[in-house]
């Protein structure tokens, strides 16, 4: 009885390169059956076939003509596998920096005070408002549910302009706070980004926050050398915000990567929903406001990324999540 295991991708020392099994003599009880085609992420990759007896394997090069054949193998991930994400996509607020309570909330309240609107968002209220993606959308929903300030205009278009002006000022105040470096990066963020960049993995930040605010965080806290290698998708770059997957779909298209080869780092239920709807793996690093949210659909959940000696996960762990797709 022969038993076959396919490691994908294999170590560079593999004796079989770009091959497929054309005929195998083995019993009809199989596990983890998979048919590969030219659309497979394994097409053109190096594979290694190991058998537990000395049966002879017939092999031939994979081509678009032969790759569609219904070749079936028993497949598992190797501990020596070098699978890496094509891209790591980070949310910003709550993932790169825990900005919500003592950053964005304070900036909203300072803006309301400057305009003498008589509005204050306390810690608990802001936690509820975070279920709404986007600052402009958050303010609009709040005023619609409660009441619009006396100083706010009455017409719909005028109110949109009013909200936009509030958000612009809030962003200015928030950027000033970030530039003072009063809010630090969360543990492990710089480490994971450095690991990814060293391996040629693409990095992007995908956020519902204003693009200027996100850019300030990336530039000021991660530094200009890292910032120039990080693509930012933020604010109104897409018409629908999280939990809609649009921002992650835009990122994968722009970066030229398969969504299934991306790993997203999120901190909220709406961010997780967006990532999964885009067909991506998602690791959740809980933040102050999201610790009690439901993350049942996450591929992994941690309290942070972490730096050694208290590291929770690293780039290799992200790769192992992707290996499961081929198991």
C-alpha positions in Angstrom: 0.0 0.0 0.0 1.4 3.4 -1.0 0.8 6.6 0.9 1.5 9.9 -0.8 2.0 13.3 0.8 2.4 16.5 -1.2 4.2 19.5 0.3 3.4 22.8 -1.2 5.5 24.7 -1.9 8.5 22.3 -1.2 12.0 23.2 -0.1 14.3 24.3 -2.9 16.1 21.0 -2.8 13.1 19.1 -4.1 14.0 16.6 -6.8 10.6 17.1 -8.6 10.0 20.5 -10.1 6.8 21.7 -11.8 5.5 18.2 -12.0 2.3 16.4 -11.6 1.4 12.7 -10.9 0.0 11.2 -14.1 -0.8 7.8 -12.6 -0.7 6.5 -9.1 -1.5 2.9 -7.9 -3.1 3.2 -4.5 -6.3 2.2 -2.6 -9.6 4.1 -2.9 -9.6 5.4 0.7 -8.3 9.0 0.5 -8.2 12.0 2.8 -8.1 15.7 2.0 -8.8 15.1 -1.7 -8.1 18.1 -4.0 -8.1 18.6 -7.8 -5.7 21.2 -9.1 -6.0 23.2 -12.3 -4.2 26.0 -14.1 -6.2 28.5 -11.9 -4.7 26.9 -8.7 -2.3 29.0 -6.6 0.0 25.9 -6.8 0.2 26.1 -10.7 3.9 26.5 -11.7 5.2 26.0 -8.1 7.7 23.5 -6.9 6.2 20.3 -5.3 7.7 17.3 -3.6 6.1 13.9 -3.7 7.1 11.5 -0.9 5.9 7.8 -0.9 6.1 5.3 1.9 7.1 2.4 -0.4 9.1 2.1 -3.5 6.3 2.4 -6.1 7.3 4.1 -9.3 5.6 7.4 -10.0 5.1 8.6 -13.6 5.5 12.4 -13.8 5.3 15.0 -16.5 5.5 18.8 -16.6 2.5 20.8 -15.6 1.1 22.8 -18.5 -2.1 24.6 -19.3 -3.0 21.5 -21.3 -2.4 19.0 -18.5 -3.0 21.0 -15.4 -6.8 20.5 -15.7 -6.4 16.7 -15.3 -8.2 15.2 -12.3 -5.1 14.2 -10.5 -5.9 13.5 -6.8 -3.3 13.5 -4.1 -3.3 13.4 -0.3 -2.1 16.9 0.6 -0.7 18.4 3.9 1.4 21.3 4.9 5.0 20.8 5.6 6.7 22.3 8.6 9.5 23.5 6.3 7.0 25.3 4.0 7.8 28.8 3.0 4.3 30.0 2.1 4.1 33.7 2.7 1.2 36.2 2.3 1.3 38.2 -0.9 0.2 41.2 1.2 -0.5 42.1 4.8 -3.3 44.6 5.1 -3.6 46.5 8.4 -6.5 48.4 9.8 -5.3 51.7 11.3 -7.2 52.8 14.4 -7.0 50.1 17.1 -4.5 48.1 15.2 -1.5 50.3 14.5 -2.3 52.6 17.4 -5.1 52.4 20.0 -6.4 55.9 18.9 -10.1 55.7 19.5 -10.7 56.6 23.1 -7.8 59.1 23.7 -7.3 60.3 20.1 -10.3 60.4 17.9 -12.8 60.9 20.7 -10.9 63.7 22.2 -10.5 65.4 18.8 -14.3 65.1 18.1 -15.1 66.6 21.5 -12.6 69.5 21.0 -14.2 70.2 17.6 -17.7 70.3 19.1 -16.5 72.6 21.9 -14.8 75.0 19.4 -18.1 75.2 17.5 -20.1 75.6 20.7 -22.4 72.7 19.7 -23.1 71.6 23.3 -22.2 68.0 22.4 -19.8 65.7 24.3 -19.1 62.0 23.5 -18.2 60.1 26.7 -16.2 56.9 26.7 -19.1 54.5 26.7 -21.1 56.5 24.1 -18.2 56.6 21.7 -17.8 52.9 22.1 -21.3 52.4 20.7 -20.7 54.9 17.9 -17.7 53.0 16.7 -20.1 50.4 15.4 -20.6 52.9 12.6 -17.7 53.1 10.1 -16.4 56.5 9.3 -16.3 59.8 11.2 -18.7 61.7 9.0 -21.1 58.8 9.0 -20.8 58.6 12.8 -21.7 62.2 13.4 -24.5 62.1 10.9 -26.0 59.0 12.6 -25.7 60.5 16.0 -27.4 63.8 15.2 -30.1 61.9 13.3 -30.8 59.7 16.3 -30.7 62.5 18.9 -31.1 66.0 17.5 -29.1 68.3 15.3 -27.4 71.2 17.1 -29.2 74.6 16.9 -26.2 75.9 14.9 -26.5 73.2 12.3 -28.3 74.1 9.0 -31.7 72.6 8.1 -31.2 71.4 4.5 -29.7 68.0 3.7 -27.0 69.4 1.4 -26.1 72.1 3.9 -25.9 69.5 6.6 -23.5 67.4 4.6 -21.2 70.5 4.2 -21.6 71.2 7.9 -20.5 67.6 8.8 -17.6 67.8 6.4 -16.4 71.0 8.0 -16.6 69.4 11.4 -14.7 66.4 10.3 -12.0 68.5 8.6 -11.3 70.4 11.8 -11.4 67.2 13.8 -8.8 65.7 11.5 -6.5 68.7 12.0 -6.7 68.4 15.8 -6.1 64.6 15.6 -3.1 65.1 13.3 -1.6 67.6 15.7 -2.0 65.1 18.5 -0.3 62.3 16.5 2.6 64.6 15.5 3.3 65.1 19.2 3.7 61.3 19.5 1.5 61.1 22.5 0.0 57.8 21.3 2.5 55.0 20.7 2.4 52.1 18.2 0.8 49.0 19.6 3.3 46.2 20.6 4.6 44.2 17.6 3.4 46.4 14.8 6.8 47.7 13.7 8.3 44.2 14.1 5.7 42.5 11.8 5.9 45.2 9.2 9.7 44.9 9.1 9.5 41.1 8.8 7.1 41.5 5.9 9.1 44.1 4.1 12.3 42.0 4.4 10.5 39.1 2.7 9.0 41.3 -0.1 5.5 41.0 1.2 3.4 44.0 0.2 2.0 46.2 3.0 -1.1 48.4 3.0 -3.2 50.2 5.6 -6.9 50.0 4.9 -9.0 52.4 7.1 -12.3 54.2 7.2 -10.5 57.2 8.8 -9.5 60.3 6.9 -6.5 59.7 4.5 -4.5 62.6 6.0 -5.0 61.2 9.5 -3.9 57.7 8.5 -0.9 59.1 6.6 0.1 61.1 9.7 0.1 57.9 11.8 2.1 55.9 9.3 4.6 58.6 8.7 5.1 59.9 12.2 4.9 56.7 14.1 6.4 54.2 11.7 8.9 56.6 10.2 9.4 57.9 6.6 11.5 54.9 5.5 8.7 52.4 6.2 6.0 54.9 5.1 7.3 55.1 1.6 6.8 51.4 1.2 3.3 51.3 2.6 0.2 51.9 0.4 -2.7 53.7 2.1 -6.4 53.2 1.3 -8.5 55.4 3.5 -11.4 57.7 3.9 -13.7 58.2 1.0 -11.6 56.2 -1.5 -14.5 53.8 -1.7 -18.2 54.7 -1.6 -19.1 52.1 1.1 -17.2 51.7 4.3 -16.6 48.7 6.5 -18.3 46.2 7.1 -18.6 46.4 3.3 -15.5 44.7 1.7 -14.9 47.5 -0.9 -11.7 48.8 0.7 -10.1 45.4 0.9 -11.2 44.6 -2.6 -9.7 47.9 -3.9 -6.5 47.1 -2.0 -6.0 43.6 -3.5 -6.9 44.9 -7.0 -4.5 47.9 -6.8 -1.7 45.8 -5.3 -2.2 43.1 -7.9 -2.6 40.2 -5.5 -5.1 37.4 -5.0 -7.5 38.1 -2.1 -7.0 34.5 -0.9 -3.3 35.2 -0.5 -3.8 38.3 1.8 -3.8 38.4 5.5 -5.7 41.2 7.2 -5.0 42.5 10.8 -8.2 44.0 12.3 -9.5 44.9 15.7 -13.2 45.2 15.3 -16.2 43.1 14.2 -17.0 45.4 11.3 -13.4 45.2 10.1 -13.4 41.4 10.4 -16.7 41.2 8.4 -15.2 43.3 5.7 -12.0 41.2 5.4 -13.9 37.9 5.3 -16.4 39.2 2.8 -13.4 40.1 0.6 -12.2 36.5 0.8 -9.2 37.1 3.0 -7.7 35.6 6.1 -8.1 37.8 9.1 -6.3 38.0 12.4 -7.9 40.1 15.1 -5.9 42.0 17.7 -8.4 43.2 20.2 -8.3 46.9 21.3 -9.8 48.7 24.2 -13.2 49.2 22.7 -13.5 45.8 20.9 -12.4 43.4 23.6 -16.0 42.0 24.1 -17.0 41.9 20.4 -17.8 38.6 18.6 -14.9 37.4 16.6 -16.1 33.8 16.0 -15.3 34.1 12.2 -11.7 35.2 12.7 -8.9 33.0 11.7 -7.0 33.9 14.9 -7.6 36.3 17.8 -5.0 37.8 20.1 -4.7 40.7 22.5 -1.9 42.3 20.4 0.8 41.3 17.9 3.5 41.6 20.6 7.2 42.0 20.7 9.7 39.3 21.9 9.8 37.9 24.5 6.0 38.4 24.7 5.4 37.9 21.0 1.9 36.6 20.1 2.5 35.9 16.4 4.8 36.8 13.5 5.0 36.6 9.7 5.5 32.9 9.8 2.2 32.4 11.6 0.5 34.5 8.9 1.9 32.1 6.4 0.6 29.0 8.3 -2.9 30.4 8.0 -2.6 30.4 4.3 -1.2 26.9 4.2 -4.6 25.6 5.5 -6.1 26.6 2.2 -4.0 23.8 0.5 -4.4 21.1 3.2 
